[in-house]
């Protein structure tokens, strides 16, 4: 019979194990596999969800991405390199999940925009309502949303998750120096977008 995700009760001693020991416990075929994985989930899910929520800007999308992230982790835990930070590895997978979902959403949105262009009268009220909601958003949030999801994820890893360039490098499979260059390039694009942003009623920023 296959393993059932998060189905086993958690032995109290698992709470005292560090991440590496929990991963090792997970990789042992036995009755406590699910309990050990549940402890990993309980320990890291909140941080991963917070990252995904900032990245997607949508609670429902973040919840879906969180479940997909840990499903992928569950299926690929044997490929985890114990020399790495587990947290960085989880955020790496979460980032890939979010990017995959974003690309699908982008295709759907383009299709909807094409249909709206063919019938502008039917969607004018919705577009105006969305514009009003966007106008009330914080300027920084608007600019972040305009960046590519790759740039946005790099800035979130650095400035919201507080990760070092080495940790970011682990999360995106590159050297610390390359990670630093990518983060700094993303920051420059963010600053240019912020500088050129004009919000009606708020003036230049």
Secondary structure, DSSP 8 states (H G I E B T S, - for coil): ----TT-S---GGGGGS-HHHHHHHHHS-STTHHHHHHHHHHHHHHHHHHHHHHHHS-HHHHHHHHHHHHHHHHHHGGG--TTS-HHHHHHHHHHHHHHHHHHHHHHHHHHHHHHHHHTHHHHHHHHHHHHHHHHHS-HHHHHHHHS-HHHHHHHIIIIIS---HHHHHHHHTS-HHHHHHHHHHHHHHHHHHHHT-EETTTEE-
